[in-house]
């Protein structure tokens, strides 16, 4: 199961697709023709982002919620 990172989904007129971004994971985003497709794609990409970070020894941010402030 993918950790519960916040996902923001927006419409991109330029790409003519929904774009899903994970603010806590730099560069982690995906798109899709529908919100559902964008969400499914970004969930897969989150797993790939985390796996790559582990392999490269990069820090992995803990998921936070709106009630948990970002670290300074």
C-alpha positions as CSV (number, residue, x, y, z in Angstrom):
1,X,0.0,0.0,0.0
2,X,1.2,3.5,-0.9
3,X,1.8,5.8,2.1
4,X,-1.0,8.5,2.3
5,X,0.7,11.5,0.7
6,X,-1.4,14.4,-0.2
7,X,-2.3,14.5,-4.0
8,X,-3.4,17.6,-5.8
9,X,-5.3,17.1,-9.0
10,X,-5.8,19.9,-11.5
11,X,-6.9,20.3,-15.1
12,X,-4.2,21.4,-17.5
13,X,-5.6,23.0,-20.6
14,X,-2.2,23.0,-22.2
15,X,-1.9,19.2,-21.8
16,X,-5.6,18.6,-22.2
17,X,-5.3,16.2,-19.2
18,X,-5.7,16.0,-15.5
19,X,-2.4,16.4,-13.6
20,X,-1.8,14.8,-10.2
21,X,1.0,16.2,-8.1
22,X,2.5,15.1,-4.8
23,X,3.8,18.3,-3.1
24,X,5.9,16.4,-0.5
25,X,7.8,14.4,-3.2
26,X,9.6,16.8,-5.5
27,X,8.9,16.0,-9.2
28,X,6.4,13.3,-8.4
29,X,3.5,13.8,-10.8
30,X,1.4,12.0,-13.4
31,X,-1.5,12.7,-15.7
32,X,-4.6,11.1,-17.1
33,X,-7.6,11.7,-19.2
34,X,-9.8,11.6,-16.1
35,X,-9.3,12.4,-12.4
36,X,-9.4,8.7,-11.7
37,X,-6.7,7.9,-14.3
38,X,-4.5,10.7,-13.0
39,X,-4.9,9.4,-9.4
40,X,-4.2,5.8,-10.4
41,X,-1.1,6.8,-12.3
42,X,0.3,9.0,-9.6
43,X,-0.2,6.2,-7.0
44,X,2.1,4.0,-9.2
45,X,4.6,6.9,-9.6
46,X,4.6,7.4,-5.8
47,X,5.8,3.8,-5.4
48,X,8.5,4.3,-8.1
49,X,9.6,7.6,-6.5
50,X,10.0,6.0,-3.1
51,X,11.8,2.9,-4.5
52,X,14.3,5.2,-6.4
53,X,14.8,7.3,-3.3
54,X,15.6,4.2,-1.2
55,X,18.0,2.9,-3.9
56,X,19.8,6.2,-4.1
57,X,19.9,6.8,-0.3
58,X,17.8,10.0,-0.6
59,X,15.7,11.0,2.4
60,X,12.0,10.0,2.2
61,X,9.6,12.6,3.7
62,X,7.0,11.2,6.1
63,X,3.4,11.8,4.9
64,X,1.7,14.7,6.6
65,X,-1.8,15.9,6.7
66,X,-3.3,19.4,6.7
67,X,-3.3,19.1,10.5
68,X,0.5,18.4,10.5
69,X,2.6,21.4,9.6
70,X,5.5,21.1,7.3
71,X,9.0,20.9,8.9
72,X,10.8,24.3,8.9
